[in-house]
Amino acid sequence: MLPVEVTGASILLDHVTKRFPGQLKPAVDGLTMEIPAGKIVMLVGPSGCGKTTTLKMINRLIEPSEGRIVVDGDDVTDMNGDELRRGIGYVIQAGGLFPHMTVATNIGIVPKMLGWDRARIAARVDELLELVSLDPALYRNRYPKELSGGQQQRVGVARALAADPPVLLMDEPFGAVDPITRLRLQDELLSIQEELQKTIVCVTHDFDEAVKLGDWIAIFNEGAQLVQYDTPERILGDPANEFVENFIGSGAGLKQLTLTRVAEVGLAEAVVGKPGEKAAAVLSRVTTAGHGHAVIVDDRQRPIQWLSRRQLARLDTIDSSPDPKLPVVGHRATLNDALDTMLVSSAGAALVTGRRDMFKGVIDVNTIMEAITKAQGAAAEVSADAPVGLNTGVFPSPIVAEEPGQP
C-alpha cells in the first residue's frame, strides 16, 4: 500500500506567554513547543493548568501576551485573526453546530466564506459526510436537533475539515457523549487521521483517551509547565517524575492494553453473507468452514448482522435490517476497546472494520492475550526522538560560571 501523504502543517509555539489581567501568575509561562506535521498531539493536565489556553492561542482565539506562533514556517502572530481561523479547523464539545442551519449549511459555512461556488460546496459536504460515516442522503438536510450527540459531533468534525485545513484543534471533543459513543468517535477520528494525516492538537481530561489517540502526549502542570512531552509508551513505561506518576494513576500496567491497535494483531476470517441470500446456503458455508457464525455485509461491505447457526436455521431469506448491538471495533481501536466490546458480545469476539467501515475480520480474546504477551517490554524499546518542549519562564537557560583560574 502506498504511504499516505501528510497534509498537516508543523506548529511551533516559540516562548509563548499569556497573562490575564488581575492574575499574579501567567496562565502560560514561556512555553516553547514543537508540534510535528501530520501527528496527533494530546494536551493533558489538571483543571486550570493552561492547556485550553495553549490550544486557543494557536488559532488566536486567545491572543498571546508574548512570543511567536509559527504554522508551516510562517509567523502568524500578527496576521488577521479571522483569516487565520478560516484556515484552521476547530472542534468543541457537542460539535458547536448552529441550530438554525441544516447539516449541509453548517459544514459549508467556511467554504462559503472563502468564496467557493455552490456545486463545489455541495460536493465537499457529501464527501465529508461519507468520511465521518453519515449517509449524505439521510443527513445533509437535517437540523442539529434531529441528530444524536454522537452524530452532532461527527458533523462538527466534518465542518472543521470543510476547507481542508492543515491543522485541526479539538477542545474536549468527545467529553459530552456516552462511553460507547465516545469509543466509536475516537475510532472514527483515528480512521480519518489515517486517511488525511492532518496535524491535530487535542485537549482532554481523560488520560486513557490521550494514550489511545496521541502520537505524542504533553502533560502540563500549573502555568502550562510542560512536565513531560513524549510518546504514550514512554510516559507509561518511564514517567518523568512523581507528578506524572500520580496523573497517570493506578493501573498503568492495564493501560498498556491501549498501546496496541487491533490492526497490529492477526484477525480470523469469517463466512460472509449478503441480504437476499437464502439462509440455508449461508448456513451450509458456515458448517463447511467449521465456524459458529456468519457475518452479513451490505453492498458496501459494512457488517450489519452477525448470525449464529441457530439463527440461520430459523430463517428463510436474510434481510437487510442492521443489528444496533453489533459488536464492532475499528481496526485503529485499541486492544482495550476490543476487549470491552467482546465482554458484552454473546459471540465472545468482535467484528473488525477498516476504512469506511468495511469488514476486515474477527478478533477474539485468545488473540488479545497472545498480543499482550508479545508486547511485554516493548515500551522500553521505543526510541523516537521527542519534539522540543520546555518552559523558559519555568526552566531558564542555564548560565555556566567559569571556574577560577580557567580561561
N, C-alpha and C positions, 0 to 999 in steps of 0.2 A: 504494500500500500504506500502511495506517495505521501511524504510528510505534509502536514497541514501548514499553510502559510500563516505566519504570525501577523495579525492585523492590528495588534495593540501597539501602544507607544510607551516608551520609558518615561518615568516621572522622577524628578529629584526635588525634594524639599531641602533647601540649602540654608542652614542656620535660621530656621523659621521660628519666630516667637509670636505669641498672641497674649496681649494684656487687655483685660476687660476693666473698664472704669470701676473704681471702688474696691477692687480686689488687690490685696497686697502681693500675692504671688501670681506669676504668669500661668495661664491655663495651659500653654505650651511653651517650653523653655529651651530655646536654642536647638531645635530638632533638625538634624541632618539625616536624611533617609532616602536611599535609593529603592525604587520600585521597578523591577525588571519588566520589559515589554513582554506581553503575552502570558503573564503569570497571574495567579490569584494570590493576593496578599491580604491576610486577615488581621485586623486590629482588635486586640482584646485587652481587657484590664478591668479593674473595679469601676463602679459608677463614679463619674466626676473626674476621671483621670486624664481627660483631654482627647480621647480617641475620636469622638464625633467632631470635635472642633478641628482636629487634624484633617479628617475627611473633608469637611466643608471648606477648609482653606484651599484644597486642591482645585475646586471649581469656583472659589472665592465667593461662596455664599456667606462666608466669614472672611473678612479681609485680614491678612497677617499684619502685625504691628512692625515686624522686622523680617528681613530675609527675602529669599527669592523662591519662586516656584517655576520649575523648568519642565515643560512637557515636550517630548520628542526633540530635545535640543533647543527649544525656543523658550525664552523667559516670558511667561505670560502674566507676570505680576502687574504690569502697567497697561495691559491691553483691555479693551472694553469687556466688562464682566458679562454682559448679556451675550456678546458674541462668543466668549469663551464657553459659557454654559451650553450654548447650542451645539457645541462640538464635543460635549462630554455627557454620556448617559448618566441618569441619576434615578435610583430606585429607593423608595422608602417603604415603611410598613403599610400593609393593606393596599399597596400599589399607588396610592395617591391620585386616583383617577378623578376626572371631572364628572360629577354625577349627571349633569345635564347633557353630556355628549355620549354618542354611541361609542362602542369599542373601536370602530374604524376611525372615527374622528379623533378619539384620544390618541391612538397610535400615530396618526398622520399629522399631529399638530406641529411638531418641529419641522418635518419636511415642508409643510405649508409655509411656515415662517421663512424657510430657506428658498422659497420660490419654485418648488417642484410643481409640475403640472399634475392635473387630476389623475390621468391614466397611470403616471409613474407612482403616485402616492397609493392608488388603489392596488397596484401590483405589489408594492412593498408591504402593504398591510396584509394581504393574503399570504405572502411569503413568510412574514414574521409570525402570523397565527399558526401556520404549519410548523414553524420552527419550535414554537412553545406548545405544540401538540393540542391545539384548538382548531376544530374544523371551521374554516372561514365562512362557509355557507351557513353554519349554525350560529356563529358568534359575532360576525362583523357588525350586524345591525342591532345587537342587544345593548342595553344600558347597564352600567355597573351594578345597579340594584338587582338585576336579573342573574347575576353571577355569584358563585360561591366565593368564599375568601381566597381559596387557592387559585381559582380562575382569575379573580381580580389581580392577584399577584403576578400571574403569568402575563396578563395584559400589561401590567406595569413594566415588566422586563421587556416585552415587545416594544413598548413605547420608548423605553430608554435606548433601544437598539435601532430605532427607526431610521435615523440619519447615518447609520453605520459609523458610530463614533469609535475612536481607537481606545477610549477609556470609559469604564463603567464603574460608577461609585454606588455602593449599596449600604444603606444605613438600617441595620436590623431588619433586613428584608423579609425574613420568614418568622419574625417574632410574634405575629398576631394570628397564627394559624395553629390548628391542632397538630399533635405529633406525627400522625400518619401523613397528613398533607405536607407537613414540613419536610419529612423524609423524601417525598416524591418531588417537591420543589427543589430540594438540594440536588437530587439526581438529575433533574431537568437542567439545572444550571451547569452541572458538570458536563452533561451531554452537549449543551450549547457551546460551552467553552472548548470542548474537544473539536468542534466543527469550526469555530470562529477565531479562537486564540486571541481574545481581547485582553487588555490589561484591566484587571478587576481588583478594586480595593473595597473591602467589606468590613464593616463594624459589626461585632456580635458580642453578646454577653455569654454565649454558650461555647465553652472550650471544646466540647466534643464536635460541634459544628465547625469550629476553626480547624481542628485536626482533619476532619473529613474533607473540607473544601480547599484548604490552603496549600499552595506550593510553599509559601513562607508564612510564618506567624510572627507578628510583632506584639510582644507583651509589654504593656505600659503600666507605670505606676503614676502617682500624682504628678501633675505638671507635664504629662506626656513624656515622662522619663522612660526611655527605651531600655528596659531591663534585659530583654533577650530578643533577638531577631534571628530566627533560624528555621530550619525545616521542622515539620511536626515530629519526625523521627528523633532528631537530636534533642528537641525540647523535652520529649517524653523520656528519652534514654539518658540525657545528661543536662538536667535543669541547671541554669546558671547560678542560682542561689536559693535561699530558703523562701524568699517571696514567690519565686516561680513554682517551687515545690508545693507551697500552700495554695497557690492559684490553681494548679493542676488538680489538686485534691487527691483523695484516696482512690484506689483502683487504677493506678497508672498502668499496671500490667494488663488489665482488661481493656484499657484504651488502645492497646497495641492492635486489637482487632480492627480498629478504624484505619490502620495504616496500610492494609492490603485491600485492593479492589477486586471485585468479582471478576473483572476482565483478566486478572492475573492468575486465575486458577483454571483448571480444566473443567469443562462443562460436559454433562451427559447429553447424548442425543435423545430425541423423543419422537414418537409416532405423531405425525401431523395430519389433521383432517380439515375439511372445509365445510362451511354451511351449505346445505343442499345435498351433501353426500348421504348415502344410506348408512345408518349406524352399524349395520351388520358388517359392511365392508371395512369400516374403520376398526371395529372390534376384532375382525379377523387379522388385520395387520398388527394390532396390539398383542394378540395372543401369539402370533408367529414370532414377534420380537421379544417376547417374554417380559413385556412391560405391564404396569398396572394401570396406566392412564394414557389418554391421547390428548394432545394439545390442539385445540381448534383455533385456526387463524383466519382473519378476514382477508379481503382481496389485496390488502397492503402488508400482509404477513404479520399483522399485530395479533397477539394472543387475546382471545375473547372468552374462551372456556377451557376448562381442564377436566375432562370427563373420565371417570373411573370405568372399569369393565362393567360393574353393576349398572351404572347409569346408561352406558351404551346399550346394554342388553334390554333395557326398558324402552328404548327409543326406536322409532322407525326411521325418521329423517332428522338430521342435525339442523337445528335452527340457527339463526344469526344473532340471537339475543346475548349481549355480553353479561358476564358474571361480575357484579360490582365488588365482590370479595375475592377476586382472583389474586393469589399470592405472587406478585410480580416485583422484581427489583431490576433496576438498570444496571448495565454492565460496568458503569462507573461507581455504583454503590459500594459501600464497604462491606467486609465480611460481617461486621457487627449488624449492619442493616439487614443483610441477608438472613442472619441468624434470628433476628427479631421477627422477620416475615415468616420464617419457617415454623416458629413456635406457635403461630396461630393457623397454620395450614394443616388440613387433615391429611395431606399427602406427605407431610414431613419433609418437604422440599419447596423450592421456589422456581418460578419461571424467570429467565433472564432475557431482557430486551436490550437491543443496541440502539443505534441511531434511528430516529423517527419511530421509536418503539417497535422495531422489527424483532421478531423472536429469534433468539440465538441458541438456547439450550436450557438445561436444567441443572441447578446446583442443589446439593443435599448436605446434610450435617457431616457425613464422613469426609466429604471434600474439604469442608471448612476446617475440620480437626487436622487433616493432613497438612493443609496450608499453614496453620498455626505452628505446627511442629517444625516445618521448614523455615518459617520466618523468625524463629527464635535467634536472637543475637544479631539480626540483620541491621538493627538501628545503629549499632556501633560502627558498621562498615560504611555508612553514608559519608561521602567526602566532598559534596558540592560546596563551593565557596559561597558563604552567605553574602548578600548585598550589604553595603555600608549602612550602618545605623548607629547614631550616637547623639548625645545632647551636649552641645558646647556650653550651655548655661549651667549644666549639672556637672559635666566632666570636662573642665577646661584643658586645653593642650598643655602637657607637662613642660615646665621650663627646667632644663638640666643645668644645675650650677656647676661651675668649673671647680675642680679640686685645687686646693692651694698648691702652688708650685708647678701646675700644669700650664702649658702654653695656651 
